[in-house]
Amino acid sequence: MNGHCNGTVEEFHCNNGFSDLIIDTKKSAVHRKHETSRKEAEDKSHLPALEGAYTSILRELGEDTDRQGLLRTPLRAAKAMQFFTKGYHETIDDILNNALFDEEHDEMVIVKDIDMFSLCEHHLVPFFGKVHIGYIPNKKVVGLSKLARIVEIFSRRLQVQERLTKQIAMGISEALQPKGVAVIIEATHMCMVMRGVQKMNSRTVTSTMLGVYLEDPKTREEFLTLSRHT
């Protein structure tokens, strides 16, 4: 058969397999559309309460919520907060969308300098920076943009940097089952810049190493060297 669809039986099985693929793809698209609509409806249902909460905060701060500049501020702030925390409604399965591919590549894959924005759960002010991700495939690779999307899922929540680093690494590990995963985050925390100690140039660096990155010092050092190299 040489990998081709020859003859009536083979043609039936080949076409049937292709049809199944089309059906699965359509089902996946319909499911994603349904989930998006459900999430949008859920967000909309929460808007009045969030808007009211922001109105109360502004009033307690001594502001006049009826002045022109603040008339729509509570609604805008409510929508912004929903966007900042949209990761609560997303899963890795949602964004991978079957973008896992069989591949014999068994060397390190690194995507670095992924922009990251999140909210500190202690003060609800931003922290932001760069994420560097490395993994060693175990017969499967993932579309590179999906790594950035995984960062987005976990960063668009109320977070602490230490937990965020581990969640990204664990999420990639569970989805890909690779030989190892390494994640480094370098971030500036506005809770240290705008308030408190007010240290403008401070940066926080966290890392999580799984699999061979944890077990093999040479593999870990290779990742650390390559992630620092510009």
N, C-alpha and C positions, 0 to 999 in steps of 0.2 A: 504493500500500500504506500510505502515511502512517505508517510505523513500527509498524503493527499486523499481526497474523498473520491474514490473510484467505485463505480457500480452502484446498483440501486440501494443495497443495504447500507453501504458506507455513506452514500450521499444522504440517506435518511438520517443516519446517526449524526453526521456532520451538521446538516441543516438544523436538526432538532437541537443540537448543542448550541448552535449559534442563536437559535430562537430563544432558548432558555436564557442565554446571556442577555439578550435584548429585554426579555421579560423581567429578569432580575434588576437590570439597570433602570428600567421604567418604574419598577416597584420602589427601588431605592430613591429615585427622584420624587415620586409621589409621597413617600414617607417623609423626606426632608421638607417638602413643601408644606405638608400637614403639620410637622413639628414647628416650622417657622411661623405658620399662621397661629398655632396654639400659643407660642411664646409671645407673639405680638399682642394677642388678645389678653393674655395674662398680664403683660406689662401695662397695657392700657387700663385694665381694671384696678391696678395699684396706684395709678397716677394721682387720683384725687387725694388719697391719704398722704402720699409723699408731698404733694403740693401744699396741703394743709400744714404738714409738719414744718416745711421750710418757711411758710408764712409765720408760724408761731416763733420759730427761731429768730427771724428778722425782727419781729415785734419785741421779743425779750431782749434783743440787743439794743433796743431803743430807736429802731428805724421806723419810718413812716411807710408802710407797705402800699399806701395809696398814691405815693408820689410817682411821677411818670417813669423814672428810671427803674423802679422796682415792681411795676404793675405785673409784668410777666416773669419776673425773676424766679419766683417759687416754682412755676411750671417748667421753666428752662432748667433750673437746678435739679428738679425731679427727673426729667428726661436724661440729663447728663449723668446722674447717679445710676440710672438704669443701664446706661451704656458702659459706665466704668465697672459695673458688676455683672455684665452679661455672661461672663464665664460660668456663672452658677447654672445657667440653662443649657450649657453645651457639654458634649462628651467627646472623647477621642474618636469613638466610632462614628460620630456625626461628621467629623472633619476629615478622617482618613478616606472615607468613601471608596474603599477597595484600592487605594493607591499604594498597595504593597506588591512588590514584584520579585519573582524568583530570579536570583542572581548569584553566581558563584564568587563574587567579589568578597574577599575575606580580610581586606586591609582597612585601616582606619578611615572613617568618614567624619569630617569636621565641618560644621557650619558655625561661623563665629560672627560677632558683632551684630547679633539680632537685637533690634531695638525693643525695649521692654518698658512699659508704664504700668504702675499698680498703685493701690491705695494702702497706706499703713493702717492696720486695723486698730491701732492704739489711739491715733489722733485724726484719722480720716483725711490725712494730707498725702500728697503723692510721694512715691519714690520711683526712680527711673534710672535706666542704665543700659548695659549690654549683657546679652547672654551668649555664652559659647557652649556649643554642644558637640560631643564626639560620640560615635558608637562604632562598634566592630560587628558587621553583619554576620548572621548565622543563616546563610542561604537566602535571605530576604533583605531587600532594601526598600526604603520609603521615598516617595516624592519629596524633594528637599524642602519645598515650600510648606509641607505638612509639619516639619519640625518647628518652623516659625509659628504656625497655627496652634500647635500644642502649647508653646510659650504663651500665646494669647489667651487660650482657654483658662490657664491657671493664674495668669497675671491679672485678668479682668475679674478679680474678686478682692475682698478685703484680705490682706495678706501680711505675713512677716517674711522677710527675705529668706530666712533659713528654711521655712516650710515650703516656700515657693520653689526653691532649688531642688528639694527632694521630690516634690510632686512632679516636676517636669521630668526628672530622671526616672522615677518609677513609672510614669505614664508611658514614656518611650520604651522602657524595658518590657512592660506588660504587653504593649501593642506589637513590638517587633520580635521579642524573645531573642535579642542579640547576644553576642558573647560578652559584651560589656557596654556600659553607658557612663559618660562623664559629662557633668554640667557645672559650669562656673558662671556666677552672676557678679558683676561689678555695678554697684548702684550708689546714687546720691539720694539721701533721705531728707526731704524738706522739713521733717520734724526736728532735724539737727541743724538745719540752715536757717529756717524762718523763726524758730522758737528755741527755747531751752538753751543749749550751749552755743548756738549760732556759729557753728564752725563751717565756713563757706566751702572749704576745699576737702572736706572729709569724704571718703568713699568706703563703702562696706563691700567686702569680697567674701562670697560663700561658695562652697563646692560640695558636690555629691559624686562619689565614685562607686560604681557597681560592677560586679563581675570581674573581668580581667584587669580593669583599671584599678580595682581595689586590691587584687591579689598580686599583680605583677608590677613592681616598681618601675621597670623599664618602659612598659606600656603607658603607665601614668605619667612618667617624665616626658615621653614623646608628646603626649597630648598637651601637657602644660607648656612645653616649648613651642609647639605649633600654634597654640591659642594665643601666645604672647607675641608671636612673630607678625610684623605688619608688612 
